[in-house]
Amino acid sequence: MEIVICPDIDAVGQAAADSFEQTIQRKPTAVLGLATGSSPLPSMTSWSAGAVTGS
């Protein structure tokens, strides 16, 4: 486990999205268990933005 301290919610979302992406790059068959509700919205927003821009 890695503890990451971020300055704001946008940075938290980006750090989580980066972690998702690294996991999928390392293991394309990985199964991700993701939270529901409003808590994961910043990470989902960052992750989907990266998918749209290709980054």
Secondary structure by P-SEA (a helix, b strand, c coil): cbbbbbccaaaaaaaaaaaaaaaaaacccccccccccccaaaaaaaaaaaaaacc
